[in-house]
Amino acid sequence: MNWLQALILGIIQGLTEFLPVSSSGHLEIGQALLGTSGEDNLTFAIIVHTATVLSTLVVLWNEVAWLLRGTFTTVKWNAEKDYVAKILLSMMPMFVVGMFFKDEVEALFGNGLLLVGICLLITALLLALSEWIQRRRNGEGHDVRYSDAFIIGLAQACAVLPGLSRSGSTIATGLLCGVKKESVAQFSFLMVLIPILGEAFLDVLKLLKGEVVSDLAVLPAAVGFVAAFVTGCLACKFMLEIVRRQRLVWFAVYCAIVGTVAIVTTLM
């Protein structure tokens, strides 16, 4: 992988991590089109994934700091502890998948674009359906409840499939549950911080221990990291505004087009 390929893939990862179009699916499509090697792909995916986690912390730092202060500066039960409890509940389905089905999930990646295309079509359907129902409710809704948190967590667990957007699935599921659009995007981005930080930390340890072998050079790795971080910050801010304005249908159209192209390309 050269620095130009790393730049392109880093931009793809940063933009699609927060937009409801599946970062894993687009990264796999980009790697297939650029013809990068398998070992480099795994190492690079770890690096750019870590970059987008850091971009989430930067954009949502005020919310993260609010939760940390409220959780650790008092023993009384408060709104911050209540919110953190909902986040922890939403993580349980992902924890089960990570603990018991990690190998099966990893085996799904790198097996061609057919699965990516099918999952992109499912993402398109979810986005379109959620926006339609939200418009019928005239934007009304409630804050995230414990039942909503668990159901959104189930959607996040399903989104480990390449092509099934994590942000798209969780935001759409929250809207289908009746959560206010102002609340669902923030919860969607905050709920993933702990599991992704944990996964990124473990992946970095594997790299340091040499368990993941790769010939990826320093320059492509650095370029990819910076590109993913900068575009991730921009995409996170943009996505929060998009959900508030109820414009998810355009992402549904995009996912439907890309998914169809991926399926047709595979079957030709």
LUMSE-477075 format. One record per residue: x, y, z negated of N, C-alpha, C in turn; residue number from 1. Coordinates in steps of 0.001 Angstrom, whole numbers, plus 500000, padded with zeros to 6 digits. Layout:
BEGIN
[[X, Y, Z], [X, Y, Z], [X, Y, Z], NUM];
...
***
This chain:
BEGIN
[[500846, 498801, 500000], [500000, 500000, 500000], [500880, 501246, 500000], 1];
[[500644, 502151, 500950], [501411, 503388, 500987], [500629, 504509, 500298], 2];
[[501269, 505688, 500204], [500650, 506774, 499429], [499367, 507290, 500083], 3];
[[499289, 507270, 501422], [498091, 507751, 502103], [496910, 506819, 501849], 4];
[[497159, 505512, 501907], [496103, 504551, 501573], [495658, 504727, 500132], 5];
[[496619, 504953, 499234], [496300, 505152, 497822], [495469, 506418, 497618], 6];
[[495798, 507474, 498379], [495040, 508717, 498282], [493587, 508500, 498698], 7];
[[493398, 507821, 499825], [492045, 507565, 500330], [491250, 506711, 499339], 8];
[[491864, 505645, 498851], [491168, 504746, 497926], [490913, 505422, 496577], 9];
[[491844, 506271, 496145], [491642, 507001, 494892], [490465, 507967, 494980], 10];
[[490346, 508634, 496124], [489220, 509538, 496339], [487909, 508750, 496369], 11];
[[487925, 507604, 497041], [486727, 506756, 497103], [486297, 506331, 495707], 12];
[[487252, 505876, 494893], [486939, 505428, 493536], [486413, 506571, 492688], 13];
[[487071, 507726, 492757], [486661, 508857, 491927], [485271, 509356, 492269], 14];
[[484961, 509443, 493562], [483652, 509929, 493976], [482549, 508927, 493662], 15];
[[482801, 507664, 493933], [481728, 506671, 493837], [481549, 506083, 492440], 16];
[[482462, 506367, 491519], [482305, 505864, 490150], [481055, 506451, 489497], 17];
[[480745, 507697, 489806], [479621, 508370, 489168], [478422, 508529, 490098], 18];
[[478660, 508632, 491381], [477540, 508673, 492316], [476913, 507287, 492391], 19];
[[475594, 507207, 492547], [474915, 505894, 492491], [475031, 505102, 493788], 20];
[[476302, 504823, 494175], [476525, 504125, 495445], [477478, 502944, 495293], 21];
[[477868, 502607, 494077], [478744, 501482, 493740], [480205, 501736, 494076], 22];
[[481008, 502022, 493056], [482441, 502232, 493254], [483137, 500929, 493631], 23];
[[482749, 499819, 492989], [483399, 498535, 493291], [483124, 498109, 494725], 24];
[[481884, 498323, 495178], [481545, 497967, 496550], [482293, 498817, 497556], 25];
[[482359, 500136, 497318], [483043, 501021, 498253], [484554, 500800, 498224], 26];
[[485091, 500517, 497041], [486525, 500251, 496953], [486873, 498980, 497722], 27];
[[486013, 497976, 497625], [486253, 496742, 498359], [486137, 496955, 499867], 28];
[[485144, 497756, 500280], [485008, 498084, 501701], [486242, 498854, 502181], 29];
[[486678, 499844, 501383], [487846, 500637, 501753], [489100, 499789, 501857], 30];
[[489293, 498875, 500913], [490460, 497994, 500952], [490430, 497071, 502162], 31];
[[489233, 496605, 502518], [489099, 495740, 503697], [489425, 496501, 504972], 32];
[[488953, 497755, 505065], [489205, 498556, 506263], [490671, 498961, 506380], 33];
[[491305, 499249, 505234], [492711, 499674, 505253], [493681, 498503, 505276], 34];
[[493182, 497300, 504991], [494023, 496108, 505049], [495079, 496037, 503968], 35];
[[494771, 496520, 502772], [495745, 496453, 501675], [495791, 495043, 501100], 36];
[[496905, 494700, 500468], [497112, 493338, 499985], [496329, 493071, 498711], 37];
[[496049, 491791, 498445], [495238, 491402, 497294], [495855, 491763, 495962], 38];
[[497149, 491509, 495776], [497789, 491798, 494500], [497817, 493306, 494237], 39];
[[498124, 494072, 495274], [498102, 495524, 495130], [496701, 496019, 494797], 40];
[[495684, 495395, 495385], [494309, 495803, 495138], [493954, 495709, 493664], 41];
[[494302, 494593, 493024], [493964, 494386, 491619], [494656, 495415, 490736], 42];
[[495957, 495602, 490950], [496700, 496583, 490162], [496162, 497992, 490389], 43];
[[495905, 498316, 491635], [495410, 499645, 491973], [494037, 499882, 491365], 44];
[[493173, 498873, 491402], [491834, 499008, 490821], [491920, 499323, 489333], 45];
[[492850, 498700, 488631], [493044, 498968, 487204], [493453, 500425, 486984], 46];
[[494370, 500909, 487802], [494896, 502263, 487653], [493817, 503311, 487904], 47];
[[493099, 503186, 489017], [492094, 504215, 489348], [490884, 504118, 488425], 48];
[[490594, 502900, 487935], [489498, 502755, 486982], [489822, 503505, 485694], 49];
[[491049, 503400, 485235], [491488, 504124, 484043], [491381, 505633, 484259], 50];
[[491715, 506088, 485459], [491649, 507512, 485772], [490224, 508038, 485671], 51];
[[489258, 507270, 486157], [487873, 507738, 486113], [487309, 507707, 484690], 52];
[[487804, 506801, 483862], [487407, 506816, 482449], [487859, 508122, 481797], 53];
[[489090, 508515, 482072], [489607, 509756, 481507], [488828, 510970, 482027], 54];
[[488394, 510927, 483284], [487612, 512040, 483824], [486262, 512151, 483114], 55];
[[485678, 511008, 482729], [484430, 511023, 481971], [484625, 511710, 480629], 56];
[[485726, 511396, 479962], [486014, 512013, 478669], [486183, 513519, 478805], 57];
[[486819, 513954, 479881], [487041, 515390, 480084], [485710, 516113, 480302], 58];
[[484874, 515590, 481195], [483617, 516257, 481539], [482638, 516248, 480376], 59];
[[482573, 515129, 479644], [481598, 514987, 478566], [482246, 515124, 477182], 60];
[[483349, 515857, 477109], [484065, 515947, 475846], [483229, 516586, 474743], 61];
[[482425, 517586, 475056], [481591, 518227, 474032], [480618, 517216, 473424], 62];
[[480012, 516389, 474281], [479081, 515373, 473790], [479815, 514302, 472976], 63];
[[480988, 513894, 473461], [481777, 512891, 472738], [482206, 513433, 471380], 64];
[[482678, 514674, 471343], [483112, 515293, 470081], [481948, 515418, 469107], 65];
[[480754, 515766, 469618], [479549, 515860, 468786], [479234, 514517, 468141], 66];
[[479321, 513452, 468912], [479036, 512126, 468378], [480076, 511706, 467341], 67];
[[481341, 511989, 467624], [482397, 511603, 466692], [482274, 512357, 465369], 68];
[[482023, 513669, 465445], [481879, 514464, 464214], [480702, 513972, 463390], 69];
[[479575, 513767, 464041], [478387, 513357, 463309], [478477, 511955, 462745], 70];
[[479272, 511109, 463383], [479375, 509715, 462948], [480343, 509542, 461790], 71];
[[481453, 510286, 461813], [482523, 510024, 460851], [482693, 511091, 459766], 72];
[[481934, 512175, 459834], [482107, 513227, 458818], [481052, 513180, 457727], 73];
[[480091, 512283, 457837], [479062, 512163, 456807], [478588, 510720, 456718], 74];
[[478135, 510341, 455518], [477638, 508972, 455327], [476138, 508899, 455577], 75];
[[475484, 510060, 455682], [474043, 510074, 455891], [473692, 509688, 457329], 76];
[[472531, 509045, 457472], [472040, 508707, 458804], [471550, 509975, 459490], 77];
[[472034, 510240, 460685], [471676, 511463, 461391], [471458, 511165, 462870], 78];
[[471217, 512216, 463644], [470933, 512050, 465072], [472128, 511466, 465814], 79];
[[473337, 511848, 465387], [474531, 511331, 466053], [474690, 509831, 465825], 80];
[[474498, 509380, 464577], [474598, 507947, 464288], [473493, 507174, 465020], 81];
[[472336, 507764, 465109], [471237, 507123, 465826], [471585, 506936, 467299], 82];
[[472198, 507945, 467890], [472585, 507877, 469302], [473678, 506822, 469510], 83];
[[474657, 506810, 468614], [475736, 505824, 468716], [475185, 504405, 468571], 84];
[[474211, 504234, 467667], [473600, 502908, 467493], [472931, 502441, 468785], 85];
[[472294, 503364, 469490], [471666, 503015, 470765], [472724, 502643, 471806], 86];
[[473834, 503360, 471798], [474925, 503027, 472715], [475469, 501631, 472425], 87];
[[475666, 501331, 471136], [476170, 500003, 470756], [475191, 498904, 471167], 88];
[[473898, 499164, 470999], [472892, 498194, 471417], [472940, 497979, 472929], 89];
[[473125, 499051, 473679], [473171, 498934, 475141], [474380, 498139, 475616], 90];
[[475414, 498056, 474783], [476627, 497336, 475158], [476514, 495830, 474996], 91];
[[475524, 495351, 474253], [475449, 493932, 473942], [475338, 493033, 475180], 92];
[[474461, 493348, 476156], [474415, 492491, 477355], [475754, 492435, 478089], 93];
[[476436, 493589, 478205], [477738, 493602, 478861], [478768, 492787, 478074], 94];
[[478665, 492832, 476750], [479568, 492049, 475906], [479387, 490554, 476165], 95];
[[478147, 490114, 476273], [477859, 488698, 476541], [478429, 488281, 477897], 96];
[[478207, 489128, 478910], [478729, 488819, 480244], [480250, 488764, 480225], 97];
[[480883, 489737, 479568], [482335, 489779, 479512], [482943, 488614, 478747], 98];
[[482277, 488170, 477698], [482799, 487091, 476875], [482633, 485708, 477513], 99];
[[481504, 485482, 478160], [481166, 484128, 478594], [481143, 483926, 480112], 100];
[[481128, 485035, 480868], [481024, 484882, 482321], [482081, 485692, 483068], 101];
[[483184, 486039, 482392], [484210, 486892, 482989], [484808, 486261, 484244], 102];
[[485165, 484974, 484169], [485794, 484312, 485313], [484842, 484233, 486497], 103];
[[483567, 483938, 486209], [482585, 483838, 487288], [482383, 485194, 487971], 104];
[[482380, 486261, 487169], [482195, 487598, 487734], [483392, 487987, 488591], 105];
[[484608, 487747, 488089], [485807, 488095, 488844], [485896, 487318, 490147], 106];
[[485344, 486109, 490159], [485372, 485291, 491375], [484499, 485870, 492476], 107];
[[483556, 486743, 492107], [482661, 487346, 493096], [483357, 488426, 493911], 108];
[[484454, 488992, 493377], [485132, 490080, 494058], [486125, 489530, 495081], 109];
[[486206, 490204, 496216], [487141, 489797, 497243], [486636, 488672, 498122], 110];
[[485350, 488348, 498036], [484800, 487248, 498833], [484041, 487740, 500061], 111];
[[484412, 488904, 500588], [483740, 489415, 501774], [482718, 490475, 501448], 112];
[[482131, 491040, 502495], [481253, 492188, 502357], [479776, 491821, 502327], 113];
[[479437, 490546, 502513], [478024, 490171, 502542], [477340, 490461, 501214], 114];
[[477972, 490029, 500101], [477400, 490286, 498782], [477345, 491783, 498497], 115];
[[478373, 492514, 498892], [478392, 493963, 498709], [477212, 494602, 499426], 116];
[[476970, 494186, 500668], [475863, 494743, 501440], [474510, 494462, 500819], 117];
[[474311, 493236, 500360], [473039, 492870, 499731], [472809, 493682, 498462], 118];
[[473857, 493826, 497655], [473715, 494573, 496399], [473510, 496066, 496654], 119];
[[474091, 496591, 497721], [473851, 497992, 498071], [472385, 498211, 498455], 120];
[[471790, 497244, 499129], [470372, 497349, 499466], [469510, 497316, 498201], 121];
[[469907, 496493, 497226], [469179, 496455, 495952], [469311, 497790, 495235], 122];
[[470516, 498372, 495267], [470730, 499694, 494672], [469823, 500732, 495332], 123];
[[469730, 500691, 496658], [468873, 501630, 497391], [467418, 501491, 496962], 124];
[[466958, 500258, 496808], [465577, 500014, 496392], [465322, 500564, 494997], 125];
[[466236, 500329, 494070], [466089, 500826, 492701], [466021, 502354, 492664], 126];
[[466911, 503002, 493406], [466951, 504467, 493412], [465670, 505055, 493988], 127];
[[465226, 504495, 495107], [464015, 505006, 495742], [462792, 504805, 494852], 128];
[[462693, 503616, 494249], [461549, 503319, 493397], [461527, 504213, 492166], 129];
[[462685, 504428, 491546], [462740, 505247, 490330], [462375, 506691, 490626], 130];
[[462837, 507225, 491759], [462500, 508612, 492084], [461013, 508757, 492400], 131];
[[460452, 507772, 493081], [459029, 507817, 493412], [458180, 507837, 492138], 132];
[[458518, 506952, 491195], [457760, 506887, 489946], [457971, 508155, 489121], 133];
[[459204, 508662, 489101], [459486, 509890, 488345], [458701, 511067, 488899], 134];
[[458574, 511154, 490184], [457819, 512252, 490790], [456333, 512134, 490462], 135];
[[455829, 510908, 490404], [454426, 510712, 490044], [454160, 511131, 488603], 136];
[[455188, 511051, 487759], [455051, 511488, 486368], [455291, 512983, 486227], 137];
[[455618, 513651, 487328], [455903, 515092, 487308], [457086, 515431, 486411], 138];
[[458056, 514500, 486358], [459274, 514760, 485586], [459133, 514587, 484094], 139];
[[457947, 514193, 483614], [457746, 514023, 482172], [458392, 512717, 481701], 140];
[[458708, 512691, 480413], [459324, 511490, 479865], [459721, 511687, 478420], 141];
[[460429, 510712, 477875], [460851, 510767, 476476], [462364, 510577, 476393], 142];
[[462911, 510829, 475209], [464329, 510572, 474983], [464571, 509058, 474911], 143];
[[465828, 508675, 474967], [466180, 507254, 474974], [465783, 506601, 473656], 144];
[[464993, 505538, 473747], [464609, 504752, 472581], [465485, 503501, 472501], 145];
[[465364, 502770, 471395], [466168, 501555, 471244], [465803, 500513, 472298], 146];
[[464521, 500386, 472593], [464103, 499437, 473627], [464649, 499851, 474988], 147];
[[464634, 501165, 475262], [465192, 501667, 476522], [466687, 501360, 476593], 148];
[[467395, 501584, 475487], [468837, 501371, 475458], [469180, 499929, 475803], 149];
[[468414, 498983, 475267], [468705, 497575, 475541], [468418, 497229, 477003], 150];
[[467303, 497728, 477532], [466951, 497445, 478930], [467969, 498077, 479883], 151];
[[468390, 499300, 479580], [469428, 499942, 480387], [470730, 499150, 480293], 152];
[[471004, 498604, 479117], [472192, 497759, 478953], [472122, 496508, 479802], 153];
[[470929, 495923, 479950], [470764, 494765, 480826], [471081, 495143, 482275], 154];
[[470633, 496336, 482683], [470923, 496809, 484039], [472425, 496988, 484232], 155];
[[473101, 497492, 483207], [474550, 497659, 483300], [475253, 496312, 483433], 156];
[[474766, 495309, 482720], [475368, 493978, 482808], [475201, 493393, 484210], 157];
[[474050, 493622, 484822], [473815, 493135, 486191], [474705, 493854, 487192], 158];
[[475076, 495089, 486865], [475842, 495911, 487800], [477309, 495523, 487881], 159];
[[477712, 494431, 487243], [479076, 493931, 487453], [479218, 493359, 488853], 160];
[[478104, 493079, 489519], [478156, 492573, 490887], [478682, 493662, 491819], 161];
[[479631, 493343, 492694], [480167, 494363, 493613], [479094, 494836, 494586], 162];
[[478865, 496138, 494606], [477840, 496698, 495474], [476607, 497144, 494719], 163];
[[476429, 496633, 493507], [475304, 497062, 492678], [475807, 498191, 491774], 164];
[[475401, 499412, 492077], [475943, 500583, 491401], [475614, 500585, 489917], 165];
[[476642, 500785, 489064], [476406, 500852, 487628], [475611, 502092, 487264], 166];
[[476080, 503257, 487740], [475359, 504483, 487407], [473973, 504483, 488046], 167];
[[473884, 504000, 489295], [472587, 503942, 489959], [471621, 503023, 489250], 168];
[[472102, 501848, 488833], [471237, 500872, 488161], [470783, 501364, 486801], 169];
[[471702, 501933, 486025], [471343, 502369, 484674], [470454, 503609, 484708], 170];
[[470768, 504560, 485585], [469934, 505764, 485681], [468551, 505415, 486201], 171];
[[468500, 504595, 487256], [467205, 504206, 487821], [466379, 503433, 486804], 172];
[[467008, 502516, 486081], [466290, 501733, 485071], [465762, 502632, 483959], 173];
[[466577, 503600, 483523], [466116, 504537, 482504], [464916, 505345, 482966], 174];
[[464954, 505801, 484214], [463820, 506554, 484757], [462583, 505668, 484858], 175];
[[462765, 504404, 485255], [461632, 503477, 485333], [461029, 503212, 483955], 176];
[[461860, 503296, 482918], [461379, 503110, 481541], [460695, 504358, 480998], 177];
[[460749, 505449, 481747], [460094, 506678, 481308], [460993, 507643, 480569], 178];
[[462309, 507414, 480601], [463236, 508330, 479926], [463344, 509619, 480740], 179];
[[463455, 510735, 480053], [463602, 512026, 480718], [464876, 512054, 481553], 180];
[[464791, 512670, 482724], [465940, 512718, 483626], [467117, 513456, 482994], 181];
[[466833, 514423, 482102], [467921, 515147, 481439], [468695, 514250, 480480], 182];
[[468026, 513238, 479941], [468643, 512362, 478935], [469314, 511147, 479544], 183];
[[468762, 510641, 480655], [469196, 509339, 481146], [470596, 509380, 481752], 184];
[[470947, 510461, 482466], [472270, 510531, 483082], [473357, 510612, 482024], 185];
[[473148, 511469, 481008], [474132, 511585, 479930], [474314, 510253, 479215], 186];
[[473208, 509580, 478908], [473302, 508289, 478222], [474010, 507264, 479098], 187];
[[473728, 507284, 480406], [474346, 506350, 481329], [475861, 506477, 481340], 188];
[[476364, 507708, 481312], [477809, 507916, 481358], [478467, 507659, 480007], 189];
[[477771, 507997, 478913], [478358, 507795, 477590], [478375, 506326, 477184], 190];
[[477342, 505564, 477584], [477237, 504176, 477152], [478353, 503293, 477717], 191];
[[478969, 503743, 478804], [479977, 502904, 479446], [481382, 503209, 478939], 192];
[[481530, 504288, 478155], [482874, 504693, 477745], [483599, 503621, 476935], 193];
[[482919, 503088, 475917], [483585, 502125, 475037], [483967, 500848, 475774], 194];
[[483042, 500189, 476504], [483453, 498967, 477215], [484502, 499211, 478284], 195];
[[484426, 500332, 479013], [485412, 500592, 480062], [486764, 500947, 479456], 196];
[[486754, 501722, 478359], [488012, 502023, 477683], [488666, 500739, 477179], 197];
[[487843, 499848, 476612], [488376, 498570, 476140], [488928, 497733, 477269], 198];
[[488190, 497668, 478377], [488642, 496884, 479518], [489901, 497478, 480134], 199];
[[489925, 498811, 480243], [491104, 499470, 480802], [492329, 499235, 479927], 200];
[[492135, 499288, 478605], [493246, 499044, 477678], [493800, 497633, 477840], 201];
[[492899, 496644, 477948], [493339, 495253, 478124], [494043, 495067, 479464], 202];
[[493533, 495734, 480507], [494159, 495612, 481827], [495551, 496233, 481838], 203];
[[495694, 497381, 481166], [497006, 498016, 481082], [497975, 497122, 480320], 204];
[[497495, 496461, 479255], [498352, 495532, 478520], [498820, 494388, 479412], 205];
[[497917, 493877, 480257], [498288, 492817, 481195], [499383, 493279, 482146], 206];
[[499241, 494536, 482612], [500264, 495082, 483500], [501612, 495177, 482800], 207];
[[501574, 495679, 481546], [502819, 495843, 480791], [503464, 494503, 480462], 208];
[[502649, 493481, 480231], [503162, 492154, 479915], [503576, 491368, 481153], 209];
[[503244, 491895, 482321], [503600, 491198, 483543], [502635, 490107, 483938], 210];
[[501463, 490065, 483308], [500479, 489039, 483654], [499842, 489311, 485007], 211];
[[499836, 490586, 485408], [499371, 490947, 486746], [500585, 491344, 487558], 212];
[[500921, 490528, 488539], [502122, 490740, 489341], [501756, 491535, 490586], 213];
[[502537, 492583, 490856], [502244, 493401, 492023], [503504, 494139, 492453], 214];
[[503562, 494450, 493743], [504662, 495232, 494289], [504256, 496673, 494523], 215];
[[503143, 497093, 493909], [502661, 498451, 494098], [503707, 499450, 493599], 216];
[[504108, 500380, 494472], [505146, 501346, 494135], [504595, 502444, 493239], 217];
[[505507, 503198, 492638], [505134, 504249, 491696], [504373, 505371, 492400], 218];
[[504844, 505814, 493572], [504212, 506934, 494263], [502755, 506646, 494636], 219];
[[502439, 505525, 495286], [501028, 505234, 495572], [500176, 505139, 494313], 220];
[[500734, 504551, 493253], [499991, 504425, 492002], [499683, 505800, 491416], 221];
[[500669, 506700, 491432], [500478, 508042, 490886], [499494, 508846, 491732], 222];
[[499624, 508753, 493049], [498719, 509476, 493947], [497289, 508993, 493756], 223];
[[497109, 507682, 493679], [495776, 507119, 493478], [495171, 507551, 492158], 224];
[[495983, 507573, 491099], [495502, 507969, 489775], [495021, 509414, 489783], 225];
[[495843, 510329, 490312], [495488, 511750, 490334], [494252, 511979, 491193], 226];
[[494198, 511331, 492355], [493054, 511497, 493253], [491766, 511023, 492596], 227];
[[491826, 509872, 491924], [490638, 509331, 491255], [490217, 510212, 490086], 228];
[[491182, 510762, 489353], [490859, 511603, 488195], [490193, 512910, 488628], 229];
[[490778, 513591, 489604], [490250, 514890, 490044], [488865, 514726, 490667], 230];
[[488736, 513780, 491595], [487436, 513581, 492249], [486415, 513019, 491263], 231];
[[486871, 512263, 490275], [485966, 511754, 489254], [485360, 512868, 488425], 232];
[[486158, 513861, 488058], [485643, 515016, 487312], [484582, 515754, 488115], 233];
[[484858, 515970, 489387], [483912, 516677, 490249], [482628, 515877, 490422], 234];
[[482764, 514564, 490645], [481591, 513724, 490888], [480721, 513599, 489642], 235];
[[481333, 513537, 488461], [480568, 513419, 487221], [479703, 514653, 487009], 236];
[[480287, 515832, 487181], [479521, 517074, 487041], [478408, 517142, 488083], 237];
[[478736, 516757, 489309], [477762, 516802, 490402], [476598, 515863, 490136], 238];
[[476889, 514672, 489631], [475841, 513676, 489410], [474883, 514108, 488307], 239];
[[475395, 514720, 487263], [474529, 515213, 486192], [473522, 516226, 486730], 240];
[[473975, 517078, 487627], [473091, 518084, 488216], [472099, 517451, 489192], 241];
[[472552, 516443, 489941], [471684, 515778, 490915], [470501, 515110, 490213], 242];
[[470748, 514435, 489099], [469670, 513764, 488375], [468673, 514783, 487847], 243];
[[469153, 515901, 487356], [468250, 516939, 486849], [467323, 517453, 487953], 244];
[[467843, 517502, 489168], [467053, 518041, 490287], [466272, 516963, 491040], 245];
[[466380, 515703, 490629], [465644, 514604, 491247], [465917, 514513, 492758], 246];
[[467154, 514194, 493095], [467525, 514051, 494499], [468190, 512693, 494747], 247];
[[467735, 511670, 494063], [468349, 510350, 494196], [467988, 509661, 495503], 248];
[[466920, 510120, 496169], [466454, 509437, 497368], [467508, 509470, 498478], 249];
[[468304, 510529, 498537], [469331, 510602, 499571], [470413, 509567, 499359], 250];
[[470710, 509246, 498096], [471668, 508184, 497817], [471066, 506820, 498156], 251];
[[469756, 506692, 497993], [469077, 505454, 498376], [469214, 505224, 499874], 252];
[[469008, 506276, 500651], [469147, 506179, 502111], [470582, 505803, 502479], 253];
[[471544, 506460, 501832], [472955, 506182, 502108], [473306, 504723, 501797], 254];
[[472884, 504248, 500611], [473178, 502862, 500226], [472535, 501875, 501195], 255];
[[471325, 502191, 501649], [470633, 501310, 502595], [471394, 501230, 503909], 256];
[[471908, 502357, 504382], [472652, 502381, 505645], [473967, 501611, 505513], 257];
[[474742, 501921, 504462], [476037, 501266, 504278], [475858, 499764, 504028], 258];
[[474844, 499408, 503235], [474582, 497999, 502967], [474214, 497241, 504227], 259];
[[473398, 497848, 505063], [473004, 497211, 506314], [474205, 497027, 507241], 260];
[[475036, 498055, 507340], [476237, 497964, 508174], [477168, 496862, 507666], 261];
[[477339, 496775, 506336], [478205, 495738, 505762], [477688, 494344, 506070], 262];
[[476385, 494153, 505980], [475788, 492835, 506260], [475927, 492494, 507742], 263];
[[475593, 493449, 508613], [475672, 493204, 510059], [477121, 492905, 510469], 264];
[[478061, 493667, 509900], [479481, 493452, 510221], [479934, 492054, 509812], 265];
[[479457, 491599, 508672], [479833, 490269, 508185], [479259, 489159, 509061], 266];
[[478029, 489344, 509531], [477340, 488302, 510276], [477698, 488272, 511756], 267];
[[478355, 489328, 512241], [478713, 489378, 513667], [479874, 488430, 513985], 268];
***
